[in-house]
Amino acid sequence: MKTIDISDIAKENHKYAVHLATHHKVLSYKNGIFMLDNIPKQDPFQAVDFWRDISLAAEILLKSCLLKYHIAFFKKRAHGEYGKKVTASNNAWLKATLNTLEIEYIAQINTGTISTAIRSAEEALFGHISFDTQKSKLISEMIYIIIRTRRNRNNHFFFPNQGSIEMSEVEILFLPLLNMLEELYAV
């Protein structure tokens, strides 16, 4: 049975977050900065896809930061003893974390929700690294707004009233959030 090495999981998830945030062509990414792109016309389904993907991009970028700074926000999922085994042979911290949690299979890794990730950041990351405290507070506030307004609503059901892209929301909420998370990742 093949073993999956997740030593570079923070980098891989960072790349995936950038992909999710940019693949609708509303945002682009260059030299570590997210910016507005071509902003193509979107039908209602594509608009909801965009909201789901950009919200997920923020979550995954936050989780990438946690992993990069060795904050164990994940837990062991019960009854996950199937599929491929997992290791982190080139990442001593992650290897030790997997061992401590007694995680042997990739299916046993429970990465939790965006709510648990932001709580982990507030408790164990912000204030423990050299990062602007005002930006840390703003990241938390923006994520809580996203949770209440976009994240869950667009992930579990289609509502026609969500089927348009409000550029003011992209510019005021998501673009600054993604850039602050990117800055946090780069510290």
Contact map, one row per residue, 1 for C-alpha under 8 A:
1110000000000000000000000000000000000000000000000000000000000000000000000000000000011000000000000000000000000000000000000000000000000000000000000000000000000000000000000000000000000000000
1111000000000000000000000000000000000000000000000000000000000000000000000000000000011000000000000000000000000000000000000000000000000000000000000000000000000000000000000000000000000000000
1111100000000000000000000000000000000000000000000000000000000000000000000000000000011110000000000000000000000000000000000000000000000000000000000000000000000000000000000000000000000000000
0111110000000000000000000000000000000000000000000000000000000000000000000000000000011110000000000000000001000000000000000000000000000000000000000000000000000000000000000000000000000000000
0011111000000000000000000000000000000000000000000000000000000000000000000000000000000111100000000000000000000000000000000000000000000000000000000000000000000000000000000000000000000000000
0001111110000000000000000000000000000000000000000000000000000000000000000000000000000111000000000000000000000000000000000000000000000000000000000000000000000000000000000000000000000000000
0000111110000000000000000000000000000000000000000000000000000000000000000000000000000011111001100000000000000000000000000000000000000000000000000000000000000000000000000000000000000000000
0000011111110000000000000000000000000000000000000000000000000000000000000000000000000000001000000000000000000000000000000000000000000000000000000000000000000000000000000000000000000000000
0000011111111000000000000000000000000000000000000000000000000001001000000000000000000000000000000000000000000000000000000000000000000000000000000000000000000000000000000000000000000000000
0000000111111100000000000000000000000000000000000000000000000011101100000000000000000000000000000000000000000000000000000000000000000000000000000000000000000000000000000000000000000000000
0000000111111110000000000000000000000000000000000000000000000001000100000000000000000000000000000000000000000000000000000000000000000000000000000000000000000000000000000000000000000000000
0000000111111111000000000000000000000000000000000000000000000000000000000000000000000000000000000000000000000000000000000000000000000000000000000000000000000000000000000000000000000000000
0000000011111111100000000000000000000000000000000000000000011011000000000000000000000000000000000000000000000000000000000000000000000000000000000000000000000000000000000000000000000000000
0000000001111111110000000000000000000000000000000000000000011001000000000000000000000000000000000000000000000000000000000000000000000000000000000000000000000000000000000000000000000000000
0000000000111111111000000000000000000000000000000000000000000000000000000000000000000000000000000000000000000000000000000000000000000000000000000000000000000000000000000000000000000000000
0000000000011111111100000000000000000000000000000000000010010000000000000000000000000000000000000000000000000000000000000000000000000000000000000000000000000000000000000000000000000000000
0000000000001111111110000000000000000000000000000000000111011000000000000000000000000000000000000000000000000000000000000000000000000000000000000000000000000000000000000000000000000000000
0000000000000111111111000000100000000000000000000000000010000000000000000000000000000000000000000000000000000000000000000000000000000000000000000000000000000000000000000000000000000000000
0000000000000011111111100000000000000000000000000000000010000000000000000000000000000000000000000000000000000000000000000000000000000000000000000000000000000000000000000000000000000000000
0000000000000001111111110000000000000000000000000000110110000000000000000000000000000000000000000000000000000000000000000000000000000000000000000000000000000000000000000000000000000000000
0000000000000000111111110011000000000000000000000000110010000000000000000000000000000000000000000000000000000000000000000000000000000000000000000000000000000000000000000000000000000000000
0000000000000000011111111111100000000000000000000000000000000000000000000000000000000000000000000000000000000000000000000000000000000000000000000000000000000000000000000000000000000000000
0000000000000000001111111110000000000000000000000000000000000000000000000000000000000000000000000000000000000000000000000000000000000000000000000000000000000000000000000000000000000000000
0000000000000000000111111110000000000000000000000100000000000000000000000000000000000000000000000000000000000000000000000000000000000000000000000000000000000000000000000000000000000000000
0000000000000000000001111111000000001111000000000000000000000000000000000000000000000000000000000000000000000000000000000000000000000000000000000000000000000000000000000000000000000000000
0000000000000000000001111111000000011111000000000000000000000000000000000000000000000000000000000000000000000000000000000000000000000000000000000000000000000000000000000000000000000000000
0000000000000000000011111111100001111110000000000000000000000000000000000000000000000000000000000000000000000000000000000000000000000000000000000000000000000000000000000000000000000000000
0000000000000000000011001111110001111000000000000000000000000000000000000000000000000000000000000000000000000000000000000000000000000000000000000000000000000000000000000000000000000000000
0000000000000000010001000011111111100000000000000000000000000000000000000000000000000000000000000000000000000000000000000000000000000000000000000000000000000000000000000000000000000000000
0000000000000000000000000001111111000000000000000000000000000000000000000000000000000000000000000000000000000000000000000000000000000000000000000000000000000000000000000000000000000000000
0000000000000000000000000000111110000000000000000000000000000000000000000000000000000000000000000000000000000000000000000000000000000000000000000000000000000000000000000000000000000000000
0000000000000000000000000000111111000000000000000000000000000000000000000000000000000000000000000000000000000000000000000000000000000000000000000000000000000000000000000000000000000110000
0000000000000000000000000000111111100000000000000000000000000000000000000000000000000000000000000000000000000000000000000000000000000000000000000000000000000000000000000000000000100100000
0000000000000000000000000011110111110000000000000000000000000000000000000000000000000000000000000000000000000000000000000000000000000000000000000000000000000000000000000000001001100000000
0000000000000000000000000011100011111000000000000000000000000000000000000000000000000000000000000000000000000000000000000000000000000000000000000000000000000000000000000000001000000000000
0000000000000000000000000111000001111110000000000000000000000000000000000000000000000000000000000000000000000000000000000000000000000000000000000000000000000000000000000000000000000000000
0000000000000000000000001111000000111110000000000000000000000000000000000000000000000000000000000000000000000000000000000000000000000000000000000000000000000000000000000000000000000000000
0000000000000000000000001110000000011111000000000000000000000000000000000000000000000000000000000000000000000000000000000000000000000000000000000000000000000000000000000000000000000000000
0000000000000000000000001110000000011111100000000000000000000000000000000000000000000000000000000000000000000000000000000000000000000000000000000000000000000000000000000000000000000000000
0000000000000000000000001100000000000111110000000000000000000000000000000000000000000000000000000000000000000000000000000000000000000000000000000000000000000000000000000000000000000000000
0000000000000000000000000000000000000011111000000000000000000000000000000000000000000000000000000000000000000000000000000000000000000000000000000000000000000000000000000000000000000000000
0000000000000000000000000000000000000001111111100000000000000000000000000000000000000000000000000000000000000000000000000000000000000000000000000000000000000000000110000000000000000000000
0000000000000000000000000000000000000000111111100000000000000000000000000000000000000000000000000000000000000000000000000000000000000000000000000000000000000000001100000000000000000000000
0000000000000000000000000000000000000000011111110000000000000000000000000000000000000000000000000000000000000000000000000000000000000000000000000000000000000001011100000000000000000000000
0000000000000000000000000000000000000000011111111000000000000000000000000000000000000000000000000000000000000000000000000000000000000000000000000000000000000000001000000000000000000000000
0000000000000000000000000000000000000000011111111100000000000000000000000000000000000000000000000000000000000000000000000000000000000000000000000000000000000000001000000000000000000000000
0000000000000000000000000000000000000000011111111110000000000000000000000000000000000000000000000000000000000000000000000000000000000000000000000000000000000000011110000000000000000000000
0000000000000000000000000000000000000000000111111111000000000000000000000000000000000000000000000000000000000000000000000000000000000000000000000000000001000100011100000000000000000000000
0000000000000000000000000000000000000000000011111111100000000000000000000000000000000000000000000000000000000000000000000000000000000000000000000000000001000000000000000000000000000000000
0000000000000000000000010000000000000000000001111111110000000000000000000000000000000000000000000000000000000000000000000000000000000000000000000000000000000000000010000000000000000000000
0000000000000000000000000000000000000000000000111111111000000000000000000000000000000000000000000000000000000000000000000000000000000000000000000000011001000000000010000000000000000000000
0000000000000000000000000000000000000000000000011111111100000000000000000000000000000000000000000000000000000000000000000000000000000000000000000000011001100000000000000000000000000000000
0000000000000000000110000000000000000000000000001111111110000000000000000000000000000000000000000000000000000000000000000000000000000000000000000000000000000000000000000000000000000000000
0000000000000000000110000000000000000000000000000111111111000000000000000000000000000000000000000000000000000000000000000000000000000000000000000000000000000000000000000000010000000000000
0000000000000000000000000000000000000000000000000011111111100000000000000000000000000000000000000000000000000000000000000000000000000000000000000100011000000000000000000000000000000000000
0000000000000000100100000000000000000000000000000001111111110000000000000000000000000000000000000000000000000000000000000000000000000000000000000000001000000000000000000000000000000000000
0000000000000001111110000000000000000000000000000000111111111000000000000000000000000000000000000000000000000000000000000000000000000000000000000000000000000000000000000000000000000000000
0000000000000000100000000000000000000000000000000000011111111100000000000000000000000000000000000000000000000000000000000000000000000000000000000000000000000000000000000000000011001000000
0000000000000000000000000000000000000000000000000000001111111110000000000000000000000000000000000000000000000000010010000000000000000000000000000000000000000000000000000000000000000000000
0000000000001101100000000000000000000000000000000000000111111111000000000000000000000000000000000000000000000000000000000000000000000000000000000000000000000000000000000000000000000000000
0000000000001100100000000000000000000000000000000000000011111111100000000000000000000000000000000000000000000000000000000000000000000000000000000000000000000000000000000000000001001100100
0000000000000000000000000000000000000000000000000000000001111111110000000000000000000000000000000000000000000000000011000000000000000000000000000000000000000000000000000000000000001000000
0000000001001000000000000000000000000000000000000000000000111111111000000000000000000000000000000000000000000000000010000000000000000000000000000000000000000000000000000000000000000000000
0000000011101100000000000000000000000000000000000000000000011111111100000000000000000000000000000000000000000000000000000000000000000000000000000000000000000000000000000000000000000000100
0000000001000000000000000000000000000000000000000000000000001111111110000000000000000000000000000000000000000000000000000000000000000000000000000000000000000000000000000000000000001001100
0000000000000000000000000000000000000000000000000000000000000111111111111000000000000000000000000000000000000000000010011000100000000000000000000000000000000000000000000000000000000000000
0000000011000000000000000000000000000000000000000000000000000011111111110000000000000000000000000000000000000000000000000000000000000000000000000000000000000000000000000000000000000000000
0000000001100000000000000000000000000000000000000000000000000001111111100000000000000000000000000000000000000000000000000000000000000000000000000000000000000000000000000000000000000000100
0000000000000000000000000000000000000000000000000000000000000000111111100000000000000000000000000000000000000000000000000000100000000000000000000000000000000000000000000000000000000000000
0000000000000000000000000000000000000000000000000000000000000000011111110000000000000000000011000000000000000000000000000000000000000000000000000000000000000000000000000000000000000000000
0000000000000000000000000000000000000000000000000000000000000000011111111000000000000000000000000000000000000000000000011001100000000000000000000000000000000000000000000000000000000000000
0000000000000000000000000000000000000000000000000000000000000000011001111100000000000000000000001000000000000000000000000000000000000000000000000000000000000000000000000000000000000000000
0000000000000000000000000000000000000000000000000000000000000000010000111110000000000000000000000000000000000011000110010000000000000000000000000000000000000000000000000000000000000000000
0000000000000000000000000000000000000000000000000000000000000000000000011111000000000000000000000000000000001111000000000000000000000000000000000000000000000000000000000000000000000000000
0000000000000000000000000000000000000000000000000000000000000000000000001111100000000000000000000000100000001111000000000000000000000000000000000000000000000000000000000000000000000000000
0000000000000000000000000000000000000000000000000000000000000000000000000111110000000000000000000000111000011100000000000000000000000000000000000000000000000000000000000000000000000000000
0000000000000000000000000000000000000000000000000000000000000000000000000011111100000000000000000000000000111100000000000000000000000000000000000000000000000000000000000000000000000000000
0000000000000000000000000000000000000000000000000000000000000000000000000001111100000000000000000000000000010000000000000000000000000000000000000000000000000000000000000000000000000000000
0000000000000000000000000000000000000000000000000000000000000000000000000000111110000000000000000000000000010000000000000000000000000000000000000000000000000000000000000000000000000000000
0000000000000000000000000000000000000000000000000000000000000000000000000000111111000000000000000000000011110000000000000000000000000000000000000000000000000000000000000000000000000000000
0000000000000000000000000000000000000000000000000000000000000000000000000000001111100000000000000000000110110000000000000000000000000000000000000000000000000000000000000000000000000000000
0000000000000000000000000000000000000000000000000000000000000000000000000000000111110000000000000000000010100000000000000000000000000000000000000000000000000000000000000000000000000000000
0000000000000000000000000000000000000000000000000000000000000000000000000000000011111000000000000000000011100000000000000000000000000000000000000000000000000000000000000000000000000000000
1111000000000000000000000000000000000000000000000000000000000000000000000000000001111100000000000000000011100000000000000000000000000000000000000000000000000000000000000000000000000000000
1111000000000000000000000000000000000000000000000000000000000000000000000000000000111110000000000000000111000000000000000000000000000000000000000000000000000000000000000000000000000000000
0011110000000000000000000000000000000000000000000000000000000000000000000000000000011111000000000000001111000000000000000000000000000000000000000000000000000000000000000000000000000000000
0011111000000000000000000000000000000000000000000000000000000000000000000000000000001111100000100100000100000000000000000000000000000000000000000000000000000000000000000000000000000000000
0000111000000000000000000000000000000000000000000000000000000000000000000000000000000111111101100000000000000000000000000000000000000000000000000000000000000000000000000000000000000000000
0000101000000000000000000000000000000000000000000000000000000000000000000000000000000011111100100000000000000000000000000000000000000000000000000000000000000000000000000000000000000000000
0000001000000000000000000000000000000000000000000000000000000000000000000000000000000001111100000000000000000000000000000000000000000000000000000000000000000000000000000000000000000000000
0000001100000000000000000000000000000000000000000000000000000000000000000000000000000001111111100000000000000000000000000000000000000000000000000000000000000000000000000000000000000000000
0000000000000000000000000000000000000000000000000000000000000000000000000000000000000001111111110000000000000000000000000000000000000000000000000000000000000000000000000000000000000000000
0000000000000000000000000000000000000000000000000000000000000000000001000000000000000000001111111000000000000000000000000000000000000000000000000000000000000000000000000000000000000000000
0000001000000000000000000000000000000000000000000000000000000000000001000000000000000001001111111100000000000000000000000000000000000000000000000000000000000000000000000000000000000000000
0000001000000000000000000000000000000000000000000000000000000000000000000000000000000011101111111110000000000000000000000000000000000000000000000000000000000000000000000000000000000000000
0000000000000000000000000000000000000000000000000000000000000000000000000000000000000000000111111111000000000000000000000000000000000000000000000000000000000000000000000000000000000000000
0000000000000000000000000000000000000000000000000000000000000000000000010000000000000000000011111111100000000000000000000000000000000000000000000000000000000000000000000000000000000000000
0000000000000000000000000000000000000000000000000000000000000000000000000000000000000010000001111111111100000000000000000000000000000000000000000000000000000000000000000000000000000000000
0000000000000000000000000000000000000000000000000000000000000000000000000000000000000000000000111111111100000000000000000000000000000000000000000000000000000000000000000000000000000000000
0000000000000000000000000000000000000000000000000000000000000000000000000000000000000000000000011111111000000000000000000000000000000000000000000000000000000000000000000000000000000000000
0000000000000000000000000000000000000000000000000000000000000000000000000011000000000000000000001111111000000000000000000000000000000000000000000000000000000000000000000000000000000000000
0000000000000000000000000000000000000000000000000000000000000000000000000001000000000000000000000111111100000000000000000000000000000000000000000000000000000000000000000000000000000000000
0000000000000000000000000000000000000000000000000000000000000000000000000001000000000100000000000111111111011000000000000000000000000000000000000000000000000000000000000000000000000000000
0000000000000000000000000000000000000000000000000000000000000000000000000000000010001110000000000110011111010000000000000000000000000000000000000000000000000000000000000000000000000000000
0000000000000000000000000000000000000000000000000000000000000000000000000000000111111100000000000000001111111000000000000000000000000000000000000000000000000000000000000000000000000000000
0001000000000000000000000000000000000000000000000000000000000000000000000000000100111100000000000000001111111000000000000000000000000000000000000000000000000000000000000000000000000000000
0000000000000000000000000000000000000000000000000000000000000000000000000000100111110000000000000000000011111100000000000000000000000000000000000000000000000000000000000000000000000000000
0000000000000000000000000000000000000000000000000000000000000000000000000001111110000000000000000000001111111100000000000000000000000000000000000000000000000000000000000000000000000000000
0000000000000000000000000000000000000000000000000000000000000000000000000111100000000000000000000000001011111110000000000000000000000000000000000000000000000000000000000000000000000000000
0000000000000000000000000000000000000000000000000000000000000000000000000111100000000000000000000000000000111111000000000000000000000000000000000000000000000000000000000000000000000000000
0000000000000000000000000000000000000000000000000000000000000000000000001110000000000000000000000000000000001111100000000000000000000000000000000000000000000000000000000000000000000000000
0000000000000000000000000000000000000000000000000000000000000000000000001110000000000000000000000000000000000111110110000000000000000000000000000000000000000000000000000000000000000000000
0000000000000000000000000000000000000000000000000000000000000000000000000000000000000000000000000000000000000011111110000000000000000000000000000000000000000000000000000000000000000000000
0000000000000000000000000000000000000000000000000000000000100000000000000000000000000000000000000000000000000001111111000000000000000000000000000010000000000000000000000000000000000000000
0000000000000000000000000000000000000000000000000000000000000000000000000000000000000000000000000000000000000000111111100000000000000000000000010010000000000000000000000000000000000000000
0000000000000000000000000000000000000000000000000000000000000000000000001000000000000000000000000000000000000001111111110000000000000000000000000000000000000000000000000000000000000000000
0000000000000000000000000000000000000000000000000000000000100110010000001000000000000000000000000000000000000001111111111000000000000000000000000000000000000000000000000000000000000000000
0000000000000000000000000000000000000000000000000000000000000100000000000000000000000000000000000000000000000000011111111100000000000000000100100000000000000000000000000000000000000000000
0000000000000000000000000000000000000000000000000000000000000000000000000000000000000000000000000000000000000000001111111110000000000000000000000000000000000000000000000000000000000000000
0000000000000000000000000000000000000000000000000000000000000000010000101000000000000000000000000000000000000000000111111111100000000000000000000000000000000000000000000000000000000000000
0000000000000000000000000000000000000000000000000000000000000000010000100000000000000000000000000000000000000000000011111111110000000000000000000000000000000000000000000000000000000000000
0000000000000000000000000000000000000000000000000000000000000000000000000000000000000000000000000000000000000000000001111111110000000001000100000000000000000000000000000000000000000000000
0000000000000000000000000000000000000000000000000000000000000000000000000000000000000000000000000000000000000000000000111111110000000000000000000000000000000000000000000000000000000000000
0000000000000000000000000000000000000000000000000000000000000000000000100000000000000000000000000000000000000000000000011111111100000000000000000000000000000000000000000000000000000000000
0000000000000000000000000000000000000000000000000000000000000000010010100000000000000000000000000000000000000000000000011111111110000000000000000000000000000000000000000000000000000000000
0000000000000000000000000000000000000000000000000000000000000000000000000000000000000000000000000000000000000000000000001111111110101001000000000000000000000000000000000000000000000000000
0000000000000000000000000000000000000000000000000000000000000000000000000000000000000000000000000000000000000000000000000001111111101000000000000000000000000000000000000000000000000000000
0000000000000000000000000000000000000000000000000000000000000000000000000000000000000000000000000000000000000000000000000001111111000000000000000000000000000000000000000000000000000000000
0000000000000000000000000000000000000000000000000000000000000000000000000000000000000000000000000000000000000000000000000000111111100000000000000000000000000000000000000000000000000000000
0000000000000000000000000000000000000000000000000000000000000000000000000000000000000000000000000000000000000000000000000000001111110000000000000000000000000000000000000000000000000000001
0000000000000000000000000000000000000000000000000000000000000000000000000000000000000000000000000000000000000000000000000000011011111011000000000000000000000000000000000000000000000001001
0000000000000000000000000000000000000000000000000000000000000000000000000000000000000000000000000000000000000000000000000000000001111111000000000000000000000000000000000000000000000000000
0000000000000000000000000000000000000000000000000000000000000000000000000000000000000000000000000000000000000000000000000000011000111111100000000000000000000000000000000000000000000000000
0000000000000000000000000000000000000000000000000000000000000000000000000000000000000000000000000000000000000000000000000000000000011111110000000000000000000000000000000000000000000000000
0000000000000000000000000000000000000000000000000000000000000000000000000000000000000000000000000000000000000000000000000000000000111111111000000000000000000000000000000000000000010000000
0000000000000000000000000000000000000000000000000000000000000000000000000000000000000000000000000000000000000000000000000100010000111111111100000000000000000000000000000000000000000000000
0000000000000000000000000000000000000000000000000000000000000000000000000000000000000000000000000000000000000000000000000000000000001111111110000000000000000000000000000000000000000000000
0000000000000000000000000000000000000000000000000000000000000000000000000000000000000000000000000000000000000000000000000000000000000111111111000000000000000000000000000000000000000000000
0000000000000000000000000000000000000000000000000000000000000000000000000000000000000000000000000000000000000000000000000000000000000011111111100000000000000000000000000000000010011000000
0000000000000000000000000000000000000000000000000000000000000000000000000000000000000000000000000000000000000000000001000100000000000001111111110000000000000000000000000000000000000000000
0000000000000000000000000000000000000000000000000000000000000000000000000000000000000000000000000000000000000000000000000000000000000000111111111000000000000000000000000000000000000000000
0000000000000000000000000000000000000000000000000000000000000000000000000000000000000000000000000000000000000000000000000000000000000000011111111100000000000000000000000000100010000000000
0000000000000000000000000000000000000000000000000000000000000000000000000000000000000000000000000000000000000000000001000000000000000000001111111110000000000000000000000000000000000000000
0000000000000000000000000000000000000000000000000000000000000000000000000000000000000000000000000000000000000000001000000000000000000000000111111111000000000000000000000000000000000000000
0000000000000000000000000000000000000000000000000000000000000000000000000000000000000000000000000000000000000000000000000000000000000000000011111111100000000000000000000000000000000000000
0000000000000000000000000000000000000000000000000000001000000000000000000000000000000000000000000000000000000000000000000000000000000000000001111111111000000000000000000000000000000000000
0000000000000000000000000000000000000000000000000000000000000000000000000000000000000000000000000000000000000000011000000000000000000000000000111111111100000000000000000000000000000000000
0000000000000000000000000000000000000000000000000000000000000000000000000000000000000000000000000000000000000000000000000000000000000000000000011111111100000000000000000000000000000000000
0000000000000000000000000000000000000000000000000000000000000000000000000000000000000000000000000000000000000000000000000000000000000000000000001111111110000000000000000000000000000000000
0000000000000000000000000000000000000000000000000011001000000000000000000000000000000000000000000000000000000000000000000000000000000000000000000111111111000000000000000000000000000000000
0000000000000000000000000000000000000000000000000011001100000000000000000000000000000000000000000000000000000000000000000000000000000000000000000111111111100000000000000000000000000000000
0000000000000000000000000000000000000000000000000000000000000000000000000000000000000000000000000000000000000000000000000000000000000000000000000011111111110000000000000000000000000000000
0000000000000000000000000000000000000000000000000000000000000000000000000000000000000000000000000000000000000000000000000000000000000000000000000000111111111110000000000000000000000000000
0000000000000000000000000000000000000000000000011011000000000000000000000000000000000000000000000000000000000000000000000000000000000000000000000000011111111110010000000000000000000000000
0000000000000000000000000000000000000000000000000001000000000000000000000000000000000000000000000000000000000000000000000000000000000000000000000000001111111000000000000000000000000000000
0000000000000000000000000000000000000000000000000000000000000000000000000000000000000000000000000000000000000000000000000000000000000000000000000000000111111100000000000000000000000000000
0000000000000000000000000000000000000000000000000000000000000000000000000000000000000000000000000000000000000000000000000000000000000000000000000000000011111110000000000000000000000000000
0000000000000000000000000000000000000000000000010000000000000000000000000000000000000000000000000000000000000000000000000000000000000000000000000000000011011111010000000000000000000000000
0000000000000000000000000000000000000000000000000000000000000000000000000000000000000000000000000000000000000000000000000000000000000000000000000000000011001111111000000000000000000000000
0000000000000000000000000000000000000000000100000000000000000000000000000000000000000000000000000000000000000000000000000000000000000000000000000000000000000111111000000000000000000000000
0000000000000000000000000000000000000000000000000000000000000000000000000000000000000000000000000000000000000000000000000000000000000000000000000000000000000011111100000000000000000000000
0000000000000000000000000000000000000000000100110000000000000000000000000000000000000000000000000000000000000000000000000000000000000000000000000000000001000111111110000000000000000000000
0000000000000000000000000000000000000000001111110000000000000000000000000000000000000000000000000000000000000000000000000000000000000000000000000000000000000011111110000000000000000000000
0000000000000000000000000000000000000000011100110000000000000000000000000000000000000000000000000000000000000000000000000000000000000000000000000000000000000000111111000000000000000000000
0000000000000000000000000000000000000000010000100110000000000000000000000000000000000000000000000000000000000000000000000000000000000000000000000000000000000000011111100100000000000000000
0000000000000000000000000000000000000000000000000000000000000000000000000000000000000000000000000000000000000000000000000000000000000000000000000000000000000000000111111100000000000000000
0000000000000000000000000000000000000000000000000000000000000000000000000000000000000000000000000000000000000000000000000000000000000000000000000000000000000000000011111110000000000000000
0000000000000000000000000000000000000000000000000000000000000000000000000000000000000000000000000000000000000000000000000000000000000000000000000000000000000000000001111111000000000000000
0000000000000000000000000000000000000000000000000000000000000000000000000000000000000000000000000000000000000000000000000000000000000000000000000000000000000000000001111111110000000000000
0000000000000000000000000000000000000000000000000000000000000000000000000000000000000000000000000000000000000000000000000000000000000000000000000000000000000000000011111111111000000000000
0000000000000000000000000000000000000000000000000000000000000000000000000000000000000000000000000000000000000000000000000000000000000000000000000000000000000000000000111111111100000000000
0000000000000000000000000000000000000000000000000000000000000000000000000000000000000000000000000000000000000000000000000000000000000000000000000000000000000000000000011111111100000000000
0000000000000000000000000000000000000000000000000000000000000000000000000000000000000000000000000000000000000000000000000000000000000000000001000000000000000000000000001111111110000000000
0000000000000000000000000000000000000000000000000000010000000000000000000000000000000000000000000000000000000000000000000000000000000000000000000000000000000000000000001111111111000000000
0000000000000000000000000000000001100000000000000000000000000000000000000000000000000000000000000000000000000000000000000000000000000000000000000000000000000000000000000111111111100000000
0000000000000000000000000000000000000000000000000000000000000000000000000000000000000000000000000000000000000000000000000000000000000000000000000000000000000000000000000011111111110000000
0000000000000000000000000000000000000000000000000000000001000000000000000000000000000000000000000000000000000000000000000000000000000000001001000000000000000000000000000000111111111000000
0000000000000000000000000000000001000000000000000000000001001000000000000000000000000000000000000000000000000000000000000000000000000000000000000000000000000000000000000000011111111100000
0000000000000000000000000000000011000000000000000000000000000000000000000000000000000000000000000000000000000000000000000000000000000000000000000000000000000000000000000000001111111110000
0000000000000000000000000000000000000000000000000000000000000000000000000000000000000000000000000000000000000000000000000000000000000010001000000000000000000000000000000000000111111111000
0000000000000000000000000000000000000000000000000000000001001100100000000000000000000000000000000000000000000000000000000000000000000000001000000000000000000000000000000000000011111111100
0000000000000000000000000000000110000000000000000000000000001000000000000000000000000000000000000000000000000000000000000000000000000000000000000000000000000000000000000000000001111111110
0000000000000000000000000000000100000000000000000000000000000000000000000000000000000000000000000000000000000000000000000000000000000000000000000000000000000000000000000000000000111111111
0000000000000000000000000000000000000000000000000000000000000000100000000000000000000000000000000000000000000000000000000000000000100000000000000000000000000000000000000000000000011111111
0000000000000000000000000000000000000000000000000000000000001001100100000000000000000000000000000000000000000000000000000000000000000000000000000000000000000000000000000000000000001111111
0000000000000000000000000000000000000000000000000000000000000000000000000000000000000000000000000000000000000000000000000000000000000000000000000000000000000000000000000000000000000111111
0000000000000000000000000000000000000000000000000000000000000000000000000000000000000000000000000000000000000000000000000000000001100000000000000000000000000000000000000000000000000011111
